């Protein structure tokens, strides 16, 4: 079973490739879903795919490492303001 995190990791790490191999890896329905959501785009011939900026930004926002400013804000909010 391929989870949504696995799917996003696959397209984030590969960045581009053949649509047929991606369909074999994650499933045809998932590929169509990624296109509809806007995480990947296909070329003119439809045989190649690449990740969009939206797909990269979404992966980094959800699963990426926290920046130093985010860590400081979290510490300040939790320990000083009591959020």
GUZA-221110 format. One line per field, with one value per residue: residue in one letter; x, y, z of N, C-alpha, C in turn. Coordinates in nm, 2 decimals, padded with zeros to 4 digits. Each point is the difference from the previous one (the first is absolute). Layout:
N
torlo A, ... .
nX X, ... .
nY Y, ... .
nZ Z, ... .
caX X, ... .
caY Y, ... .
caZ Z, ... .
cX X, ... .
cY Y, ... .
cZ Z, ... .
//
This chain:
83
torlo X, X, X, X, X, X, X, X, X, X, X, X, X, X, X, X, X, X, X, X, X, X, X, X, X, X, X, X, X, X, X, X, X, X, X, X, X, X, X, X, X, X, X, X, X, X, X, X, X, X, X, X, X, X, X, X, X, X, X, X, X, X, X, X, X, X, X, X, X, X, X, X, X, X, X, X, X, X, X, X, X, X, X .
nX 00.08, -00.02, 00.07, -00.08, 00.06, -00.02, -00.12, -00.02, 00.05, -00.08, -00.11, 00.02, 00.03, -00.09, -00.09, 00.04, -00.07, -00.01, -00.11, 00.05, 00.13, -00.04, -00.08, 00.10, 00.07, -00.08, -00.03, -00.08, -00.08, 00.11, 00.05, -00.12, 00.00, 00.13, -00.04, -00.11, 00.08, 00.09, 00.02, -00.05, 00.08, -00.07, 00.09, 00.04, 00.09, 00.01, 00.13, 00.03, 00.04, -00.03, 00.06, -00.11, 00.01, -00.13, 00.03, 00.10, -00.07, -00.09, 00.08, 00.07, -00.12, -00.03, 00.10, 00.03, 00.13, -00.01, -00.03, 00.12, -00.06, -00.04, 00.12, 00.05, -00.08, 00.03, 00.13, 00.00, -00.07, 00.07, 00.13, 00.00, -00.06, 00.04, 00.03 .
nY -00.12, 00.09, 00.06, 00.11, -00.02, -00.13, 00.03, 00.09, -00.10, -00.09, 00.08, 00.02, -00.13, -00.05, 00.09, -00.10, -00.04, -00.13, 00.04, -00.09, 00.03, 00.12, -00.03, -00.06, 00.10, 00.10, -00.03, -00.04, -00.05, -00.04, -00.04, -00.04, -00.05, -00.04, -00.04, -00.05, -00.05, -00.03, -00.12, -00.06, 00.01, -00.01, -00.06, 00.05, -00.09, 00.04, -00.02, 00.13, -00.01, 00.11, 00.02, 00.06, 00.13, -00.01, -00.10, 00.07, 00.11, -00.08, -00.07, 00.11, 00.05, -00.12, -00.04, 00.12, 00.03, 00.02, 00.12, 00.07, 00.08, -00.11, -00.05, 00.12, 00.02, -00.13, 00.01, 00.12, -00.05, -00.11, 00.04, 00.10, -00.03, -00.12, 00.01 .
nZ 00.00, -00.09, 00.09, 00.04, 00.11, -00.02, -00.04, 00.10, 00.08, -00.07, -00.01, 00.13, 00.03, -00.08, 00.03, -00.08, -00.10, -00.02, -00.07, -00.09, 00.02, 00.00, -00.10, -00.04, 00.04, -00.03, -00.13, -00.10, 00.09, 00.07, -00.12, -00.03, 00.13, -00.02, -00.12, 00.05, 00.10, -00.10, 00.05, -00.11, -00.10, -00.11, -00.08, -00.12, 00.00, 00.12, -00.05, 00.02, 00.13, 00.07, 00.12, 00.05, -00.01, -00.03, -00.08, -00.04, -00.02, -00.05, -00.07, -00.04, -00.02, -00.06, -00.08, -00.03, 00.01, 00.13, -00.03, 00.02, -00.09, -00.07, 00.02, -00.03, -00.10, -00.03, 00.03, -00.07, -00.10, 00.01, 00.02, -00.09, -00.12, 00.01, -00.13 .
caX -00.08, 00.07, -00.07, 00.02, 00.13, 00.09, -00.02, 00.07, 00.14, 00.05, 00.01, 00.09, 00.14, 00.03, -00.01, -00.04, 00.02, -00.10, -00.13, -00.04, 00.07, -00.07, -00.12, 00.03, 00.05, -00.10, -00.13, -00.05, -00.10, 00.08, 00.06, -00.11, -00.03, 00.11, -00.02, -00.11, 00.03, 00.10, 00.13, 00.08, -00.05, 00.05, 00.05, -00.09, -00.03, -00.07, 00.07, 00.09, -00.06, 00.09, -00.06, -00.02, 00.04, -00.10, 00.03, 00.12, -00.03, -00.09, 00.09, 00.09, -00.07, -00.06, 00.10, 00.13, 00.06, -00.03, 00.10, 00.04, -00.09, -00.12, 00.04, 00.00, -00.14, -00.07, 00.05, -00.05, -00.14, -00.03, 00.05, -00.02, -00.14, -00.08, -00.09 .
caY 00.12, 00.12, 00.11, 00.13, 00.04, -00.07, 00.06, 00.13, -00.02, -00.05, 00.11, 00.11, -00.05, -00.02, 00.13, -00.02, -00.14, -00.05, -00.01, -00.14, -00.06, 00.06, -00.07, -00.14, 00.02, 00.04, -00.03, 00.10, 00.09, 00.10, 00.09, 00.09, 00.09, 00.10, 00.10, 00.08, 00.09, 00.09, -00.03, -00.03, 00.05, -00.09, 00.08, 00.01, -00.14, -00.07, -00.12, 00.04, 00.08, 00.07, 00.05, 00.14, 00.08, -00.03, -00.13, 00.02, 00.08, -00.08, -00.10, 00.06, 00.06, -00.10, -00.10, 00.05, 00.04, 00.14, 00.10, 00.05, 00.10, -00.08, -00.06, 00.11, 00.04, -00.10, 00.01, 00.12, -00.01, -00.10, 00.02, 00.14, 00.05, -00.11, -00.05 .
caZ 00.00, -00.02, 00.07, -00.07, 00.03, -00.09, -00.13, -00.01, 00.00, -00.13, -00.10, 00.04, -00.02, -00.14, -00.07, -00.13, -00.05, -00.10, 00.07, 00.01, 00.12, 00.12, 00.01, 00.05, 00.14, 00.10, -00.05, -00.10, 00.06, 00.08, -00.09, -00.05, 00.11, 00.01, -00.11, 00.03, 00.11, -00.05, 00.05, -00.11, -00.13, -00.11, -00.12, -00.11, -00.05, 00.11, 00.05, 00.11, 00.10, 00.09, 00.12, -00.01, 00.12, 00.10, 00.06, 00.08, 00.12, 00.09, 00.07, 00.10, 00.11, 00.09, 00.04, 00.00, 00.13, 00.05, -00.01, 00.13, 00.04, 00.05, 00.13, 00.10, 00.02, 00.07, 00.14, 00.06, 00.02, 00.09, 00.14, 00.05, -00.01, 00.05, -00.11 .
cX 00.09, -00.08, 00.03, 00.14, 00.10, -00.01, 00.07, 00.15, 00.06, 00.01, 00.09, 00.15, 00.03, -00.01, -00.06, 00.01, -00.11, -00.13, -00.04, 00.07, -00.06, -00.13, 00.02, 00.04, -00.12, -00.14, -00.05, -00.10, 00.07, 00.07, -00.10, -00.04, 00.11, -00.01, -00.12, 00.02, 00.10, 00.14, 00.10, -00.06, 00.07, 00.04, -00.10, -00.05, -00.07, 00.07, 00.10, -00.07, 00.11, -00.08, -00.02, 00.06, -00.10, 00.03, 00.13, -00.03, -00.09, 00.08, 00.08, -00.08, -00.06, 00.10, 00.14, 00.05, -00.05, 00.12, 00.03, -00.10, -00.13, 00.02, 00.00, -00.14, -00.08, 00.04, -00.06, -00.15, -00.04, 00.04, -00.03, -00.15, -00.10, -00.10, -00.02 .
cY 00.12, 00.12, 00.13, 00.05, -00.07, 00.05, 00.13, -00.01, -00.05, 00.11, 00.11, -00.04, -00.02, 00.13, -00.01, -00.14, -00.04, -00.03, -00.15, -00.06, 00.06, -00.07, -00.14, 00.01, 00.03, -00.03, 00.11, 00.10, 00.11, 00.10, 00.10, 00.10, 00.10, 00.11, 00.09, 00.10, 00.11, -00.03, -00.04, 00.06, -00.10, 00.09, 00.00, -00.14, -00.08, -00.12, 00.03, 00.09, 00.07, 00.06, 00.15, 00.07, -00.02, -00.13, 00.00, 00.07, -00.07, -00.10, 00.06, 00.06, -00.11, -00.09, 00.05, 00.04, 00.14, 00.09, 00.05, 00.10, -00.06, -00.06, 00.11, 00.04, -00.10, 00.00, 00.12, -00.02, -00.10, 00.04, 00.14, 00.04, -00.11, -00.05, -00.15 .
cZ 00.00, 00.07, -00.07, 00.03, -00.09, -00.15, -00.02, 00.01, -00.13, -00.10, 00.04, -00.03, -00.15, -00.08, -00.14, -00.05, -00.10, 00.08, 00.02, 00.12, 00.13, 00.02, 00.05, 00.15, 00.09, -00.04, -00.09, 00.07, 00.08, -00.09, -00.05, 00.11, 00.02, -00.10, 00.03, 00.11, -00.03, 00.06, -00.11, -00.13, -00.11, -00.11, -00.11, -00.05, 00.11, 00.05, 00.11, 00.10, 00.07, 00.11, -00.02, 00.12, 00.12, 00.07, 00.09, 00.13, 00.10, 00.07, 00.11, 00.12, 00.09, 00.06, 00.01, 00.14, 00.03, -00.02, 00.14, 00.05, 00.06, 00.14, 00.11, 00.03, 00.08, 00.15, 00.07, 00.03, 00.11, 00.14, 00.05, 00.00, 00.05, -00.10, 00.01 .
//
